[in-house]
Amino acid sequence: VQRTSHGVELTPIGRILARHGQLIYNRVTQAVKDVEEYQRNGSTHIRLVAPPSVCSSFVARVLVHISKTSDIRVSLMQMEPPEAMEALEQGLADCAIIFQYNSLPALVGPDDLEVSPFGIDPLMLLIGANNAIARQYESSHLPVQLVSARSEQWIAGCETCQANLVSLARAAGFTPEITHSTDDFWATQNLVEVGMGVSIISRLATTAGIQPDLAALPIADNNAFRTVCFVTRKADDRPAVTRVKDEIERASHQYLENI
C-alpha cells in the first residue's frame, strides 16, 4: 500500500495481489465446503446451475433418471451464463450448463474451469403466424433474413441475449427497437401474440411448446446459433460429477446439433 492524503491505497502490485487473494479465498472457502459436504453426504451431492431453456427441456428428466439409478443427489438452480460462471468461481455450484452465442466473445472464467461443448442450438425468429414474414416463409421455406424484421419492435431476453440480438441486427444492417425485456419464455410468447413485438429465441426453448398462433422461423445468418456447454472445475474428478456430465451430454444429443 501507499499513503495518500486520504489514508492508504493499493499500489499496482497491491491490486495484483488483491486479485490473487480473492481467488485464494474462494478456493479455501470451497475446500471447507467440500469437506463439510463430504462429511454430511459423502461426495454424491452435486449442485448444478443451468439456464431456463435447458432446465425446461431435458435436464429435469435426466435428474430424475440419475436419482432413480444412483445415490447421487443433484440440486438444480436456474442461472444465466454469467451468473453461473460466477457461482462456480465463488464455490456456490459444482458444475454448470451454459450457452455461448457465436456472435459474441466467449465467456472467460478462471483458469481452473473446464468448458466442454455439448452441441449447437440454432436461433429462431419468434413472430406472429399471420405476420407477412411468417407467410413468406410458409411459401418459400427459406431461412428468413433478419433485416426483413427491421421495422418491428423487439422483445429482448437476458443481458447476454439482448447483446446477441443487437449484434445480429447490426450485422444485418439495422438497430433493433427494443421495447420490452424479459427472460421468461412464456411472457415473451404472450407479448409476441398480442402484437407487442418479435423476438429471437433458441430452438431448444421451443421444445416446451409455442402457442399455435405463433411461428418460430430459422434465421439466415451464420452466427444465428449458440453453443451449449458443460462447465466444471478441472480438479473436481468426483465420479458423481462425471456421471452427471455424461448423462446430460447423452440426453442433449436429442436436442442439439453436432458441432
matplotlib code that plots the C-alpha trace (Angstrom):
import matplotlib.pyplot as plt

x = [0.0, 1.0, 0.0, -2.2, -3.8, -6.9, -5.2, -3.8, -4.5, -3.3, -0.2, -0.4, 1.4, -1.1, -4.0, -2.5, -2.0, -5.5, -7.0, -5.0, -6.0, -9.7, -9.1, -7.2, -10.0, -12.6, -10.7, -10.1, -13.8, -14.8, -12.4, -14.0, -17.5, -16.4, -15.1, -18.2, -20.4, -18.5, -18.8, -22.6, -23.4, -20.2, -19.4, -22.7, -24.5, -23.9, -25.0, -25.9, -26.8, -28.4, -30.3, -34.2, -34.3, -32.1, -34.0, -37.4, -36.3, -34.3, -32.3, -35.2, -35.8, -32.1, -32.0, -35.0, -33.1, -30.0, -31.9, -33.6, -30.4, -27.8, -27.3, -26.4, -28.4, -28.5, -29.7, -30.7, -30.8, -31.6, -29.0, -28.0, -24.4, -22.5, -24.1, -23.4, -19.7, -19.6, -21.3, -18.7, -15.9, -17.3, -17.8, -21.6, -22.0, -20.2, -21.0, -23.0, -24.6, -24.1, -24.6, -22.3, -23.6, -21.5, -22.0, -20.4, -17.0, -16.7, -17.3, -13.9, -13.7, -10.8, -8.1, -9.3, -12.6, -13.0, -15.6, -16.9, -19.2, -22.2, -23.7, -25.2, -28.6, -29.9, -31.7, -35.2, -37.2, -40.4, -43.2, -47.0, -48.1, -50.1, -47.2, -46.1, -42.7, -44.2, -46.5, -43.5, -41.6, -44.6, -44.4, -40.6, -39.4, -36.1, -34.5, -35.6, -33.3, -33.3, -33.3, -36.9, -38.0, -36.1, -39.4, -40.7, -40.4, -38.3, -38.6, -35.2, -34.2, -31.4, -28.5, -26.5, -29.4, -30.0, -26.3, -26.7, -29.8, -28.1, -25.0, -27.1, -29.2, -26.1, -24.6, -27.9, -27.7, -30.1, -30.5, -33.4, -36.0, -36.1, -39.4, -39.6, -37.1, -37.9, -36.1, -39.5, -40.2, -44.0, -44.1, -42.2, -44.7, -47.6, -46.0, -45.5, -49.0, -50.7, -48.6, -46.1, -43.1, -41.0, -38.1, -35.1, -35.4, -33.4, -34.8, -34.2, -36.8, -39.4, -39.4, -41.5, -44.1, -45.2, -48.7, -50.5, -50.8, -47.0, -44.2, -40.5, -38.6, -35.0, -32.7, -30.4, -27.2, -24.1, -23.9, -27.6, -26.8, -25.4, -23.2, -24.4, -21.5, -20.9, -18.5, -16.7, -13.6, -10.5, -9.6, -13.0, -12.7, -15.5, -17.4, -20.7, -19.8, -18.6, -21.9, -24.0, -22.0, -22.2, -25.9, -26.7, -24.5, -26.1, -29.6, -28.5, -27.8, -31.6, -32.0, -28.7, -26.9, -23.4, -20.6]
y = [0.0, 3.6, 6.6, 9.3, 12.5, 10.4, 7.4, 4.5, 2.9, -0.2, 0.2, -1.5, -4.6, -4.5, -4.6, -7.7, -9.4, -8.5, -10.2, -13.4, -13.1, -13.2, -16.3, -18.0, -17.1, -18.5, -21.8, -22.2, -21.4, -24.0, -26.6, -26.2, -26.5, -29.6, -31.3, -30.4, -31.7, -34.9, -35.4, -35.0, -36.7, -38.4, -37.0, -37.6, -34.2, -32.1, -28.5, -27.8, -24.5, -24.1, -21.5, -21.7, -23.1, -26.0, -26.7, -26.7, -29.0, -32.1, -31.6, -32.3, -35.7, -36.5, -35.7, -38.0, -40.8, -40.2, -40.2, -43.5, -45.3, -44.0, -42.5, -39.1, -36.2, -33.2, -29.7, -27.6, -23.9, -21.7, -19.1, -17.3, -18.0, -15.0, -15.7, -19.5, -18.8, -16.6, -19.2, -21.7, -19.3, -18.5, -22.2, -21.9, -24.6, -27.7, -27.7, -25.6, -25.7, -22.5, -21.2, -19.0, -17.0, -17.3, -13.6, -12.6, -13.1, -16.3, -16.1, -16.2, -17.6, -18.6, -20.9, -23.7, -24.1, -26.6, -25.9, -28.9, -28.1, -30.4, -29.1, -26.3, -24.7, -22.8, -19.4, -18.7, -15.6, -15.7, -13.9, -14.0, -16.7, -14.1, -11.7, -11.2, -12.6, -15.8, -16.1, -15.7, -18.4, -20.7, -20.4, -20.4, -22.5, -20.5, -19.1, -15.5, -12.5, -10.7, -7.4, -8.2, -7.5, -4.2, -2.2, -4.5, -3.7, -6.2, -8.2, -9.0, -11.6, -11.6, -9.1, -11.6, -12.4, -8.7, -8.3, -11.1, -9.5, -6.2, -7.9, -9.9, -6.9, -4.8, -7.4, -7.3, -3.5, -2.1, -1.2, -3.0, -1.0, -2.9, -2.1, -5.0, -7.2, -10.5, -13.8, -15.6, -17.5, -17.6, -13.9, -13.4, -15.6, -13.6, -10.3, -11.5, -13.0, -9.7, -7.8, -6.1, -7.2, -10.0, -11.9, -14.1, -17.4, -20.7, -23.8, -25.5, -23.2, -24.2, -27.8, -26.7, -25.7, -22.5, -21.1, -22.1, -18.5, -18.0, -19.2, -19.8, -19.3, -20.2, -17.2, -16.8, -15.8, -18.0, -16.6, -17.4, -20.1, -20.7, -23.4, -25.3, -26.3, -28.0, -26.3, -27.9, -27.3, -29.0, -30.5, -31.9, -35.6, -36.9, -39.8, -38.1, -35.0, -37.2, -39.2, -36.0, -34.7, -37.9, -38.3, -34.7, -34.9, -38.1, -36.6, -33.3, -35.2, -35.5, -31.7, -30.2, -30.3, -31.6, -29.1]
z = [0.0, -0.2, 1.9, 0.4, 1.8, 2.5, 4.1, 2.2, -1.2, -3.1, -5.3, -8.8, -7.3, -4.3, -6.7, -8.5, -5.1, -4.0, -7.1, -6.3, -2.7, -3.7, -5.8, -2.9, -0.5, -2.9, -3.2, 0.6, 1.2, -1.4, 0.1, 3.5, 2.0, 0.0, 3.2, 5.2, 2.3, 2.1, 5.9, 5.6, 2.4, 1.0, -2.4, -4.0, -3.6, -6.8, -7.2, -10.8, -12.3, -15.8, -17.9, -18.0, -21.6, -20.6, -17.4, -19.1, -22.0, -20.9, -17.7, -15.3, -16.9, -16.7, -13.0, -12.3, -14.1, -12.1, -8.8, -9.7, -10.8, -8.4, -4.9, -6.5, -5.3, -7.7, -6.6, -9.6, -9.8, -12.8, -13.7, -16.9, -18.1, -16.4, -13.1, -13.5, -14.1, -11.1, -8.9, -9.9, -9.2, -5.8, -4.9, -4.9, -7.6, -8.6, -12.3, -14.8, -18.1, -20.1, -23.6, -25.6, -28.6, -31.7, -32.4, -29.0, -27.5, -25.5, -21.7, -19.9, -16.4, -14.1, -15.5, -13.2, -15.0, -17.8, -20.6, -22.6, -25.6, -26.0, -29.2, -31.2, -30.5, -33.6, -33.0, -34.4, -35.1, -33.0, -34.8, -35.2, -37.6, -39.6, -40.0, -43.6, -42.8, -41.5, -44.5, -46.8, -45.0, -45.4, -49.2, -49.6, -46.6, -46.8, -43.6, -43.1, -43.5, -40.1, -41.9, -43.1, -39.5, -39.1, -38.8, -36.0, -32.3, -30.4, -27.2, -25.7, -23.1, -20.5, -20.8, -22.9, -25.1, -25.7, -26.7, -29.2, -30.7, -31.1, -32.7, -35.2, -36.1, -36.6, -38.9, -40.8, -41.2, -38.7, -35.0, -33.3, -31.4, -28.1, -26.3, -23.8, -22.0, -20.2, -19.7, -19.2, -22.4, -21.8, -21.2, -24.4, -26.3, -24.8, -25.8, -29.4, -29.5, -28.7, -31.2, -28.9, -31.0, -32.2, -30.6, -31.1, -29.2, -29.2, -30.8, -27.5, -25.9, -28.4, -27.2, -24.3, -26.9, -28.6, -29.0, -32.2, -33.5, -33.3, -35.6, -34.9, -38.1, -38.9, -39.4, -42.4, -40.6, -40.0, -36.4, -35.5, -33.1, -29.6, -28.3, -25.2, -22.8, -19.5, -17.1, -14.2, -12.1, -13.6, -10.2, -9.5, -10.6, -8.4, -10.1, -9.3, -11.3, -14.2, -14.1, -14.2, -17.1, -19.1, -18.5, -19.5, -22.6, -23.7, -23.4, -25.1, -28.4, -28.9, -28.8, -30.1, -33.4, -33.7, -33.5]

ax = plt.figure().add_subplot(projection="3d")
ax.plot(x, y, z, "-o")
ax.set_aspect("equal")
plt.show()
